Amino acid sequence: AAELDPVDILAVDDELGETERDIRDTVRAFARTELAPHVAEWFEADTMPREVVKHLGALGLLGMHLEGHGCAGTGATAYGVACRELEAVDSGLRSFVSTQGSLAMYAIHRWGSEEQKQQWLPAMAAGEAVGCFGLTEPDAGSDPSAMRTRARRDGDDWVLDGSKMWITNSPFADVAVVWAQTDPERGAKGIRGFVVPVGTPGFTVNKITRKLSLRVSVTGELVLDGVRLPADAVLPGAEGLSGPLSCLSEARFGIIWGAVGAARACYGTALEYAGRREQFGRPLAGFQLTQRKLSEMAVQVAQASLLAARLGRLKDAGRLDPVQISVGKLANVRAALDIARSARTILGGNGITLEYPVFRHMVNLETVLTYEGTEEMHLLSIGKAVTGVQAFR
Ligand code: FAD
């Protein structure tokens, strides 16, 4: 029989097309040589060097599944594979790509004017400009409809007041897509999105420090104090909560694949370690209790890979439903976190250090479980779909 690949025991990658395989190999090689050797250092330093952004742009990974305006225009599965290979190194690297491409760029691409697209998308695709996406607020997380940030009209201008919390990439962003509640007067309809260049008077960003998770991904708080924007700063196509939610669906799709990368990395590390570390006169891999852990991981990784592949094909065909995205995000992040915790036990004391990637993945995945819809929110979305009854409020 052909040799089985332990991290892809069902050979799910055989389903990838040629371009998708090329993208996998290119991103994997880049991630292994340019990112993996430095990532523990970046994690300790609580940052990621800005040059990395340029590299990601040069590889075509920023907004890669978008068409036109300098974006690569790949399929959804290809984008997923790239997310997987990046997150195999660190969830924070995939978070950067998700926020740039699927949140900030996608919002402008899907809902923006031609002028907004021309101004921002080519620079963002090249990694010359960094974008962030401000939806969450200190008092509005799982329930973004409770947001307090307001946009009011003053003549033709818009004036924004409020604050946004937990905003990925914001400490080094050049532009923020900010969602705000508008007053119903003068034809404005509910929540609208605004393109806010950093440096606009009244707009400040405070970096959130002392995070114990996702330290390679920089996070900040946005403060909007009478931020005056011209009439054309609004995203013309988006009205209501469906605007930001459409972006979140894009980013969640990347997480479904990314979680597989983190899971594979933890499992691969534990497998290798168990094969060489000896106790009681033989390798850890030779103990039944350890084998059970490794076998469970192999099964979970295979299931998560299949799930990602299936949802990738549905998205490539334009048939992916948000509830299916909830199933994938919930199941794959759970599986990855389970695997990370189990892998950590196999590494014993070594498992708690930055010498190995496992603990770093584990604490990162705690954030991945919470952002882009918490586990509970996805359970409630699935619950609503299967029962027909909403239980959110
Ligand atoms: P809460 O909404 O207060 O929830 C707390 C707990 O209560 C959760 O377990 C939740 O599931 C549970 N809960 C709430 N309501 C219910 C209910 N009805 N039934 C059952 N349980 C419930 N946001 C952005 O807009 N842009 C970003 O770039 C961004 N990046 C982030 C980066 C990091 C590192 C982190 C940690 C967060 C980021 N977020 C971002 C915010 C993230 O999306 C929110 O943290 C998330 O939506 C949860 O909101 P919350 O933290 O306010 O928790």
Boltz pocket constraint, residues with backbone or C-beta under 6 A from the ligand:
constraints:
  - pocket:
      binder: B
      contacts: [[A, 99], [A, 133], [A, 134], [A, 135], [A, 136], [A, 137], [A, 138], [A, 140], [A, 141], [A, 142], [A, 143], [A, 165], [A, 166], [A, 167], [A, 168], [A, 169], [A, 213], [A, 214], [A, 219], [A, 367], [A, 370], [A, 371], [A, 372], [A, 373], [A, 374], [A, 375], [A, 376], [A, 377], [A, 391], [A, 392], [A, 393]]
      max_distance: 6.0
